[in-house]
Amino acid sequence: MKLSIITPVFNEKNTILEILKRIEAVDLGNIEKEIIIVDDGSTDRTREILKNLENQHKIIYHQENLGKGMALRNGFKEARGDIILIQDADLECDPQNYPVLIKPILEGKADVVFGSRFKEKDFCHFSRWFYWGNRALTSFSNLLSGLNITDMWTGYKVFKKEVIGEILPHLTAQRFEIEPELTPQVAKRRYKILEVPLSFFGKSRTKKEGKKINLGDGLVSVWYIIKFNLLK
């Protein structure tokens, strides 16, 4: 059994080594970990750091910044695991959640698992704008997809390899619209989606600290939710 961990990276020189250390430290018993890092045209020292890790992990380099959607799509193509998990490199999501995230798939209870930041009482110290914006967009997505999830934007989405194999040819998102595209892709095919609470979720970064999603991305997401649920 193998778990493929897809890690999109863009200008994460301050966090890339630490997130890899945390991923490697997770004990999954006899499940092998395959770490696939997609450098999305970083312009800081990230690429220099990754060059020294090429003998340890599979690394894909984009010559320019193509966006998170393209990074994930190219990472999915290289994944050889039985289960495929998305892991951001910004330290907001704790890899110690892996056993809980993959358990429903291992037990045959789910085809897709989302890790929810809002199913625990003490989820995170989000700003109220981020919290209510996320909940509003997730509710709108649920209305169109027929799902009942609490966190469409979660950084932790986990899939059986068969699910990725079926939806990958249909994915078109290049940037952050990959999040509202993945959800209806699995919903339309009636895959069983299960949410599990994240036992830990770090304090959300500010824009100054490297946060890449902003208010404008949230507003344009309304269009993408409509597009991917109703027009594709």
VOSEDREN-977711 format. One line per field, with one value per residue: residue in three letters; chain; x, y, z of N, C-alpha, C, CB in turn. Coordinates in steps of 0.02 Angstrom, whole numbers. Glycine has a CB too. Layout:
residuo ALA;... .
cadena A;... .
n_x X;... .
n_y Y;... .
n_z Z;... .
ca_x X;... .
ca_y Y;... .
ca_z Z;... .
c_x X;... .
c_y Y;... .
c_z Z;... .
cb_x X;... .
cb_y Y;... .
cb_z Z;... .
END
This chain:
residuo MET;LYS;LEU;SER;ILE;ILE;THR;PRO;VAL;PHE;ASN;GLU;LYS;ASN;THR;ILE;LEU;GLU;ILE;LEU;LYS;ARG;ILE;GLU;ALA;VAL;ASP;LEU;GLY;ASN;ILE;GLU;LYS;GLU;ILE;ILE;ILE;VAL;ASP;ASP;GLY;SER;THR;ASP;ARG;THR;ARG;GLU;ILE;LEU;LYS;ASN;LEU;GLU;ASN;GLN;HIS;LYS;ILE;ILE;TYR;HIS;GLN;GLU;ASN;LEU;GLY;LYS;GLY;MET;ALA;LEU;ARG;ASN;GLY;PHE;LYS;GLU;ALA;ARG;GLY;ASP;ILE;ILE;LEU;ILE;GLN;ASP;ALA;ASP;LEU;GLU;CYS;ASP;PRO;GLN;ASN;TYR;PRO;VAL;LEU;ILE;LYS;PRO;ILE;LEU;GLU;GLY;LYS;ALA;ASP;VAL;VAL;PHE;GLY;SER;ARG;PHE;LYS;GLU;LYS;ASP;PHE;CYS;HIS;PHE;SER;ARG;TRP;PHE;TYR;TRP;GLY;ASN;ARG;ALA;LEU;THR;SER;PHE;SER;ASN;LEU;LEU;SER;GLY;LEU;ASN;ILE;THR;ASP;MET;TRP;THR;GLY;TYR;LYS;VAL;PHE;LYS;LYS;GLU;VAL;ILE;GLY;GLU;ILE;LEU;PRO;HIS;LEU;THR;ALA;GLN;ARG;PHE;GLU;ILE;GLU;PRO;GLU;LEU;THR;PRO;GLN;VAL;ALA;LYS;ARG;ARG;TYR;LYS;ILE;LEU;GLU;VAL;PRO;LEU;SER;PHE;PHE;GLY;LYS;SER;ARG;THR;LYS;LYS;GLU;GLY;LYS;LYS;ILE;ASN;LEU;GLY;ASP;GLY;LEU;VAL;SER;VAL;TRP;TYR;ILE;ILE;LYS;PHE;ASN;LEU;LEU;LYS .
cadena A;A;A;A;A;A;A;A;A;A;A;A;A;A;A;A;A;A;A;A;A;A;A;A;A;A;A;A;A;A;A;A;A;A;A;A;A;A;A;A;A;A;A;A;A;A;A;A;A;A;A;A;A;A;A;A;A;A;A;A;A;A;A;A;A;A;A;A;A;A;A;A;A;A;A;A;A;A;A;A;A;A;A;A;A;A;A;A;A;A;A;A;A;A;A;A;A;A;A;A;A;A;A;A;A;A;A;A;A;A;A;A;A;A;A;A;A;A;A;A;A;A;A;A;A;A;A;A;A;A;A;A;A;A;A;A;A;A;A;A;A;A;A;A;A;A;A;A;A;A;A;A;A;A;A;A;A;A;A;A;A;A;A;A;A;A;A;A;A;A;A;A;A;A;A;A;A;A;A;A;A;A;A;A;A;A;A;A;A;A;A;A;A;A;A;A;A;A;A;A;A;A;A;A;A;A;A;A;A;A;A;A;A;A;A;A;A;A;A;A;A;A;A;A;A;A;A;A;A;A;A;A .
n_x 43;28;47;26;89;50;131;112;215;262;371;416;526;551;478;478;574;539;405;424;500;404;310;384;400;280;201;146;134;142;123;185;263;253;323;284;340;293;364;311;369;450;528;610;725;678;686;822;842;765;836;935;868;831;869;797;660;523;526;449;472;407;435;387;267;124;12;-86;-181;-129;-10;-57;-124;-18;57;-32;-27;94;83;91;30;-87;-175;-207;-151;-170;-55;-20;119;136;135;15;-69;-67;32;16;-114;-133;-157;-292;-355;-337;-394;-539;-540;-454;-532;-636;-744;-756;-728;-671;-596;-618;-530;-593;-589;-683;-757;-719;-726;-626;-558;-475;-387;-454;-481;-633;-686;-627;-676;-821;-831;-779;-873;-989;-961;-940;-1068;-1142;-1084;-1123;-1261;-1272;-1204;-1262;-1205;-1157;-1054;-931;-818;-761;-645;-538;-367;-335;-372;-413;-394;-448;-345;-412;-513;-446;-390;-504;-559;-455;-431;-531;-509;-481;-439;-322;-271;-313;-443;-452;-497;-643;-670;-630;-721;-858;-826;-804;-925;-1022;-998;-1041;-960;-916;-904;-822;-810;-685;-639;-505;-375;-284;-250;-153;-123;-191;-99;-47;-63;60;143;143;23;-80;-208;-336;-462;-515;-500;-593;-714;-719;-732;-866;-914;-840;-890;-1021;-993;-920;-1011;-1132;-1111;-1022 .
n_y -60;110;283;428;589;745;894;1055;1195;1362;1486;1452;1452;1466;1369;1244;1141;1110;1066;950;876;856;780;664;617;561;417;283;149;3;68;140;298;413;556;693;836;989;1119;1275;1373;1450;1598;1630;1558;1430;1335;1311;1247;1132;1067;1001;895;803;670;611;635;643;770;901;1030;1186;1301;1428;1524;1438;1411;1343;1247;1191;1142;1041;958;914;850;748;670;606;528;373;305;208;282;455;610;782;903;1056;1171;1262;1248;1262;1154;1005;863;757;723;627;483;485;542;451;336;310;275;165;78;56;141;260;350;469;588;730;842;930;1094;1145;1059;1035;1104;1194;1254;1345;1501;1594;1743;1837;1870;1780;1661;1672;1697;1580;1487;1534;1518;1380;1335;1382;1308;1180;1190;1186;1069;967;912;897;964;1042;1116;1162;1221;1161;1117;986;859;697;555;401;312;275;368;490;450;446;577;663;686;777;892;1066;1179;1308;1387;1440;1404;1271;1213;1235;1161;1026;974;969;882;757;743;738;614;532;480;420;535;581;678;720;777;892;868;961;1125;1247;1422;1533;1604;1774;1895;1960;1866;1771;1720;1667;1672;1790;1919;1948;1827;1751;1812;1791;1658;1627;1631;1523;1415;1410;1388;1261;1175;1187;1217;1133 .
n_z 0;-43;-9;-95;-85;-131;-151;-182;-219;-197;-184;-49;38;172;236;173;203;334;324;249;338;438;367;339;468;507;562;474;484;390;272;129;94;-36;-89;-182;-250;-317;-390;-420;-511;-422;-357;-256;-139;-145;-252;-259;-137;-158;-260;-193;-142;-233;-243;-146;-155;-273;-387;-471;-587;-629;-755;-751;-654;-644;-570;-432;-470;-591;-539;-452;-543;-625;-529;-491;-606;-595;-484;-401;-302;-201;-132;-137;-81;-42;8;71;76;177;315;382;387;476;458;547;546;449;474;519;410;304;350;331;195;190;264;180;183;119;-35;-57;50;149;250;382;444;527;601;727;892;935;816;738;737;645;548;563;439;351;405;395;259;202;251;189;51;47;83;-25;-127;-83;-103;-242;-277;-205;-95;81;155;264;237;100;53;113;144;148;52;5;-98;-174;-289;-404;-415;-442;-563;-643;-638;-673;-816;-840;-771;-771;-708;-670;-568;-404;-420;-428;-311;-298;-412;-395;-300;-358;-462;-404;-339;-442;-496;-402;-303;-142;-16;129;276;394;556;580;690;725;677;612;649;533;399;369;235;222;276;180;135;3;-49;-72;-39;-165;-233;-164;-200;-340;-339;-327;-457;-511;-438;-486;-622;-624;-565;-635;-770;-830 .
ca_x 0;68;14;60;77;65;144;127;259;279;406;409;594;551;438;481;610;502;347;449;519;342;281;425;394;216;204;88;142;171;105;241;247;283;316;293;342;287;385;272;405;472;580;653;774;646;712;890;835;739;888;973;825;808;882;753;589;507;516;430;485;376;481;353;212;64;-44;-95;-217;-83;37;-89;-138;44;74;-76;-4;154;69;86;3;-156;-213;-173;-167;-143;-24;10;186;139;134;-50;-100;-22;33;-4;-183;-137;-192;-365;-378;-338;-428;-602;-526;-428;-586;-687;-802;-757;-685;-639;-600;-599;-516;-629;-564;-739;-794;-695;-743;-568;-529;-420;-398;-464;-517;-705;-700;-609;-722;-887;-824;-772;-936;-1038;-944;-952;-1141;-1164;-1061;-1167;-1326;-1269;-1177;-1301;-1166;-1169;-988;-921;-755;-741;-578;-487;-305;-329;-417;-382;-432;-425;-312;-461;-550;-403;-385;-564;-574;-398;-438;-584;-489;-458;-419;-251;-249;-349;-509;-449;-536;-714;-677;-623;-780;-912;-803;-816;-996;-1060;-987;-1071;-911;-933;-860;-828;-771;-660;-612;-433;-360;-243;-243;-115;-149;-187;-50;-68;-36;130;179;144;-44;-87;-278;-360;-534;-534;-507;-656;-770;-722;-750;-938;-921;-813;-937;-1074;-965;-902;-1069;-1189;-1094;-974 .
ca_y 0;170;348;482;654;796;956;1112;1242;1425;1532;1427;1438;1466;1315;1181;1088;1092;1025;884;843;834;725;605;594;528;344;253;76;-28;106;179;367;441;628;725;909;1026;1188;1313;1433;1492;1648;1639;1504;1365;1289;1294;1197;1070;1035;957;842;764;598;586;642;659;842;928;1101;1229;1356;1490;1513;1417;1409;1283;1197;1157;1105;980;915;882;804;689;628;569;489;300;276;183;339;518;661;849;934;1121;1177;1323;1230;1271;1089;961;795;707;705;577;421;497;559;393;280;292;243;99;36;48;181;321;355;534;614;799;860;992;1138;1173;1007;1036;1167;1238;1238;1389;1572;1630;1807;1826;1875;1716;1609;1677;1691;1509;1453;1554;1487;1309;1326;1392;1248;1125;1200;1166;1001;919;885;929;968;1103;1150;1148;1249;1128;1098;914;819;633;518;338;324;268;432;536;426;462;648;702;712;828;951;1120;1237;1323;1419;1419;1378;1198;1191;1226;1113;957;952;944;826;694;739;718;543;497;449;430;584;584;730;704;837;897;874;1021;1168;1305;1490;1552;1655;1838;1909;1977;1804;1728;1696;1681;1684;1854;1931;1943;1756;1728;1837;1759;1588;1619;1613;1457;1367;1404;1358;1191;1135;1191;1229;1084 .
ca_z 0;-49;-6;-133;-54;-181;-116;-226;-185;-231;-139;20;63;246;264;136;239;394;307;229;401;471;328;349;537;518;562;441;486;330;212;102;75;-96;-86;-247;-240;-380;-381;-469;-534;-366;-372;-197;-136;-142;-303;-239;-84;-187;-299;-148;-118;-291;-232;-93;-173;-342;-390;-537;-590;-679;-772;-731;-608;-681;-524;-392;-508;-636;-497;-429;-600;-645;-475;-496;-661;-574;-424;-410;-241;-198;-104;-156;-31;-55;66;60;105;217;386;413;394;512;432;596;531;395;492;522;342;258;381;299;131;206;290;128;199;78;-94;-51;118;161;320;396;498;563;637;796;925;935;751;717;751;583;552;552;368;321;429;365;187;188;264;138;-12;53;82;-94;-163;-64;-134;-312;-285;-169;-39;146;187;302;221;31;40;152;111;150;12;-5;-149;-202;-353;-457;-420;-478;-631;-681;-644;-698;-885;-843;-733;-813;-667;-669;-505;-344;-437;-423;-253;-316;-467;-372;-263;-402;-503;-368;-323;-501;-509;-345;-257;-72;15;201;309;461;588;588;761;734;618;634;637;463;385;342;169;230;292;122;116;-68;-65;-45;-46;-235;-250;-136;-240;-406;-327;-338;-527;-523;-409;-535;-684;-618;-545;-680;-841;-855 .
c_x 44;24;56;39;98;72;161;165;269;307;396;477;596;516;449;517;572;442;368;469;457;309;318;417;329;224;140;95;175;152;164;219;287;271;333;286;338;305;355;307;427;529;623;703;743;676;783;889;813;791;928;932;803;821;834;679;582;490;502;441;445;424;452;294;148;2;-51;-131;-172;-32;6;-102;-75;70;33;-52;54;141;60;55;-68;-203;-172;-198;-134;-116;7;75;192;135;67;-85;-50;-24;16;-77;-188;-173;-268;-393;-383;-377;-495;-592;-499;-482;-643;-749;-808;-711;-643;-648;-577;-584;-547;-598;-620;-781;-771;-713;-686;-530;-469;-437;-403;-492;-590;-722;-684;-658;-789;-885;-819;-839;-988;-1024;-956;-1027;-1168;-1144;-1106;-1235;-1327;-1245;-1218;-1264;-1186;-1103;-981;-862;-731;-669;-523;-425;-295;-387;-380;-426;-404;-393;-361;-501;-509;-396;-445;-574;-517;-407;-489;-566;-460;-429;-343;-228;-292;-420;-509;-491;-610;-723;-675;-688;-837;-890;-816;-890;-1037;-1054;-1010;-1020;-932;-882;-874;-784;-747;-632;-537;-419;-317;-242;-211;-147;-138;-138;-82;-39;38;172;178;77;-58;-159;-301;-435;-557;-543;-573;-715;-776;-740;-824;-950;-897;-859;-995;-1050;-955;-960;-1123;-1171;-1044;-1000 .
c_y 62;232;399;549;708;863;1011;1166;1304;1473;1513;1409;1433;1406;1247;1126;1065;1049;955;843;816;777;660;575;557;453;315;176;50;8;149;249;387;516;658;800;942;1099;1230;1379;1478;1538;1664;1581;1434;1315;1267;1240;1131;1032;986;898;795;689;568;586;655;733;863;1003;1134;1286;1425;1473;1499;1413;1342;1228;1157;1115;1039;932;878;834;741;641;583;522;415;266;250;236;402;574;727;878;1001;1126;1232;1312;1242;1204;1039;890;741;686;648;513;428;508;498;335;262;257;172;51;26;89;244;314;419;558;687;808;927;1030;1161;1120;998;1103;1217;1228;1281;1461;1610;1699;1793;1829;1810;1662;1612;1673;1618;1473;1470;1520;1411;1294;1333;1332;1188;1129;1175;1094;948;886;921;930;1036;1144;1131;1168;1214;1111;1023;881;754;590;448;353;318;332;482;515;445;537;689;728;769;892;1003;1179;1245;1349;1395;1395;1301;1173;1184;1181;1041;932;929;887;760;686;713;643;499;456;465;475;585;639;704;768;835;908;935;1060;1232;1371;1509;1609;1719;1845;1923;1915;1754;1699;1716;1691;1749;1861;1924;1871;1728;1749;1802;1685;1575;1598;1542;1402;1355;1367;1283;1146;1132;1194;1181;1013 .
c_z 0;-46;-44;-103;-104;-145;-167;-187;-228;-179;-66;49;139;276;232;173;301;377;285;290;436;434;340;419;551;512;533;440;423;266;191;83;13;-95;-154;-237;-309;-366;-438;-487;-478;-386;-312;-197;-135;-190;-286;-184;-112;-228;-257;-123;-174;-284;-181;-114;-248;-346;-462;-535;-646;-693;-758;-686;-647;-636;-489;-430;-554;-596;-474;-487;-623;-592;-478;-551;-642;-515;-440;-349;-249;-171;-120;-111;-51;10;47;98;157;293;420;426;422;485;483;588;480;416;493;452;297;286;347;232;143;229;239;140;156;18;-91;21;118;235;335;455;544;600;709;827;920;871;733;732;684;597;537;478;332;341;393;289;166;196;211;71;-10;51;11;-138;-147;-98;-206;-322;-252;-110;26;184;222;279;151;18;78;112;109;112;-6;-51;-159;-270;-411;-468;-460;-551;-674;-690;-675;-769;-891;-806;-779;-774;-668;-601;-447;-358;-438;-365;-270;-377;-442;-340;-309;-447;-468;-351;-382;-516;-451;-305;-186;-39;90;228;377;491;591;662;776;670;640;618;564;453;360;272;171;242;234;102;44;-90;-34;-58;-118;-258;-224;-178;-307;-399;-338;-411;-541;-494;-457;-597;-677;-597;-599;-755;-869;-844 .
cb_x -48;110;4;42;115;8;201;62;327;217;382;363;642;519;366;514;679;480;305;508;557;294;282;498;399;163;215;81;75;151;42;271;263;255;362;240;405;215;463;202;363;495;547;611;817;572;712;928;784;679;935;997;764;842;954;761;557;448;577;355;561;306;501;329;202;75;-108;-132;-272;-46;59;-154;-167;97;66;-148;16;209;6;155;4;-159;-225;-185;-144;-197;30;-38;236;85;187;-94;-128;-39;100;8;-220;-67;-169;-381;-332;-267;-441;-645;-475;-373;-614;-706;-799;-736;-727;-669;-557;-655;-440;-702;-529;-782;-788;-619;-759;-522;-582;-405;-341;-511;-487;-746;-660;-537;-732;-920;-763;-719;-963;-1036;-870;-922;-1175;-1134;-988;-1177;-1345;-1223;-1107;-1324;-1091;-1224;-932;-913;-702;-786;-578;-514;-246;-327;-442;-371;-430;-484;-255;-509;-567;-333;-376;-625;-589;-335;-458;-648;-439;-515;-443;-234;-252;-351;-532;-376;-526;-745;-623;-566;-804;-938;-728;-774;-1022;-1037;-913;-1125;-839;-938;-871;-810;-811;-605;-641;-403;-326;-170;-312;-47;-114;-256;0;-46;-73;139;149;190;-98;-57;-322;-322;-551;-482;-448;-664;-762;-654;-730;-976;-882;-744;-963;-1101;-899;-845;-1098;-1229;-1068;-905 .
cb_y 0;170;371;478;661;800;948;1142;1209;1455;1604;1365;1491;1529;1332;1193;1114;1154;1059;891;891;893;743;621;653;554;317;280;43;-100;150;143;416;408;658;699;931;1020;1195;1327;1471;1447;1712;1642;1514;1372;1323;1356;1222;1086;1087;997;871;789;588;629;698;614;880;910;1114;1255;1351;1530;1574;1350;1425;1299;1230;1207;1147;996;956;935;838;712;671;616;515;271;327;120;331;535;639;896;887;1178;1188;1369;1269;1315;1064;961;782;733;765;560;397;557;609;371;295;354;284;104;66;-23;201;382;354;586;571;849;861;978;1198;1211;941;1023;1155;1225;1246;1380;1601;1590;1859;1877;1933;1696;1617;1742;1729;1477;1470;1631;1501;1282;1375;1457;1232;1124;1274;1213;999;866;893;891;958;1087;1134;1183;1322;1066;1130;889;858;597;557;286;274;210;459;541;352;434;676;661;656;800;932;1145;1229;1374;1496;1476;1405;1174;1240;1293;1125;952;1008;1001;833;691;808;757;529;452;474;363;654;515;795;648;846;955;811;1003;1181;1303;1542;1572;1631;1897;1968;2026;1772;1673;1724;1625;1624;1912;2000;1976;1715;1753;1912;1766;1567;1684;1663;1451;1391;1473;1391;1183;1163;1251;1298;1092 .
cb_z 62;-114;68;-209;14;-235;-66;-256;-168;-267;-151;21;40;272;259;69;259;432;251;181;447;478;252;335;583;468;634;370;497;326;225;41;134;-162;-31;-300;-202;-410;-381;-443;-581;-308;-398;-129;-74;-155;-372;-214;-31;-230;-330;-89;-85;-353;-211;-31;-132;-369;-363;-555;-601;-656;-845;-794;-562;-713;-561;-328;-548;-681;-437;-394;-657;-660;-408;-511;-720;-556;-388;-423;-188;-154;-26;-232;40;-87;97;80;51;197;422;369;326;586;404;667;505;373;559;567;311;244;454;289;90;259;353;122;272;120;-158;-102;167;137;334;410;468;516;600;800;999;997;698;642;795;536;501;591;337;341;505;386;162;233;333;130;-30;119;129;-123;-146;12;-132;-349;-258;-215;-52;186;135;375;273;-17;55;183;146;221;-53;64;-215;-208;-363;-442;-350;-445;-632;-647;-576;-693;-930;-816;-678;-856;-595;-723;-512;-295;-504;-416;-195;-329;-519;-322;-218;-445;-519;-303;-302;-562;-523;-369;-272;-34;-16;234;318;458;658;545;786;756;583;605;683;437;334;388;137;288;353;133;164;-107;-42;-77;-20;-278;-221;-66;-250;-442;-257;-322;-571;-493;-340;-554;-702;-569;-482;-663;-850;-819 .
END
